[in-house]
Amino acid sequence: MSLAHALLVSLVTEPKSGYDIAKQFDGSVGFFWQATHQQIYRELTKLEQQNWISSEVIAQDSRPDKKVFSVTAVGLTELTTWLKHATDPATVKDEFLLKVYAGHLVDKTIITTQIQQQRQIHAQQLQTYQVIEQHFFPNLDDCNYASRFAYLTLRRGIAFEQSWVSWCDEALALLADWTKP
């Protein structure tokens, strides 16, 4: 997936300023797609040059003018074309798992401590997702159609974090029983 498509997804529901998009990337979209504010603004310029988005400058009284971006018909066509294509599975580049793989080279307590830290991180993220689920999706039947797709991504995040916590628990239990020959 490219940042361009992530930005189009962010803009398709309503026009937003670069600042609003960056805030969204720091929150909801940022749970599964990261981009720096600098990358976002650079990509917005490219998308406007390609006519995938347009902008409108809005004057503000006590602040600098605000540039608000919208998806154009060309951008919407690009986005729907992209949505129709199959997606390759995500590749995994996980430094932590590489360390676990080579964990036999160091004292077991080092890897155990790192797994405990990872468990805590993933348990906290799981809790964050569960709070979001309770707050925004208390009854899925009351959600509009578009919100249900956001719910699907949230459920994937919950399952991902649950899997990590479960794996960490399993790994810690196994490590507790292992002794180095």
N, C-alpha and C positions, 0 to 999 in steps of 0.2 A: 504494500500500500504506500502511496506517496503522500507527502504532506499536503499536496494540492487537493487530493480527494478528501482528506480529513478536514481541510478548511471549507471545502464545498459542503460537506455534511454539516459542519457547524453553522454555515450560513443559510442553508436551504429552508429552515423553518422561519427565520426572520433576519432582517438586516442587522448587522452588528458593526461596532467599531473594532479596530485592531485591539484596543485595550480589552473590550468585552470578550473577544475571541480568546485572547491570552488568558483571561480569568477563567474561561470555560475549560481551556486546556490545563489550567492548574487544578481544576476540579473534575467534573464528570468525564469529559473526554480524556483527560489526563490519566485516568485509571488504566487506560489501555493504549494510549498513544501519546508520547511525549514529544514536545517541541519547545525550544526556548522562545522567548519573546522576539529575539532578533531573527530567528528562523521564520517565525510567523510573519513578521512585517516584510521580510525579504520575499517570501513566497506570495504574499498578497500583491506586491508590486508586479511579480511575474504573471499572476492570474489576471490582473487587470490588463496587462499588455497583451495577453492571449484572448481577451474579451470573454473570459469565463466569469468574471465578476465586474461590476461597475461600482463607482463610488460617488457619494454625494457629500459635499462639505457643508456642515451645519455650524452656523455661527453660534457662539455661546457668549453670554455677557461677561462673566468674571473668569472665564477660562479660555485657553486657546481653542480655535475652531476644531471641530471634531469631524473626522472622515468616517462615514458609515458605508459599509460594503454590502452589496446584494448580489445574488447569483443571477446571471443573465440567462437567456434562453440557450445560448451556446454552452454555458456552464452546466445548465440542467441536463442538456443532452449528453454532455461528457460524463456527468455523474451517473445518469441512468444507464448509459452504456457500460461504465465501469462496474456498476452494481450487478449487471447481467452476466459478467464473466466469472468463471470459477476462480477460487482463491487457493493458492498453494498453502500447505501447512506452514505455520510459522517455524522458523529455524530457532534453535535454542543455543544461545551463547551465554552460559551461566558460569561465572568465575567461581562462585561458591561450590557448585557441583564438581567442578574440576579439582578444587581443593579436597573435597570429600573423596573423590576418586583416588587421589594420591595421598590420602590421609595416613596410610600405613608408614609413611616416611617420617612422621613426627609423633610425639607423644599423644596418646589417645585423648588426653584431657584437652588438648588444643582444639581438635575437631569437635569434641563433645561440647565445649564452650561455644564454638561457632554455630553448631546446630541449635543449641539452646537460644542463642541470640536470634537466629533465623526464625525459630518457632515463635518467639516473642513478637517479632516484626510482623509475621504473617497472622498471628492471633489478633494483633491490634488492627490490622487491615481488615480482617474478617469482621471484627466488631464494628468498624466504620461502615462496612457494606451492610451489615445487618441493621444498623441504625437508619441508614438511608432507606432500606427496604421497608422498615416499620413506619418511617415518616412519610415517604412518598408513595408507597404501594400497600397500604393496609388492606385494601380490598381490590384485587385485580379487576373484578367485574366493573368497578367504578372508573377504571382508567380508560382514556381515549385510545384509539387504535395506535397512534404514533407512540404514546407512552409505553405501550406494551412491548415495543421493540427495545426501548431503553431498559425496560425491566429484564428482557432476555439477556442483555449485556451485563446487567447487574447480577443476575443469577449465575452467569459464567464466572464472574469475579468471585462470588461467594463459593462456588464449587472449587475454583482454583485455590483459594486460600484454605478451605477445608482440607483439600488434598495435601497442601504443604504442611499444615499442622499435623495431620495424620501421619505423613511420612516422617516428620521430625520425631514424633512420639515413637514410631516404629524403630527409627535409626538409633535413638537414644536407648531404647530397651535392648536392642541388639548389641550396641557398643558396651553397655553395662556388663554383659556376659562374656565379652571377648577378652582374651588375654593375648599379649604378644608372645610368640614362641621364643 
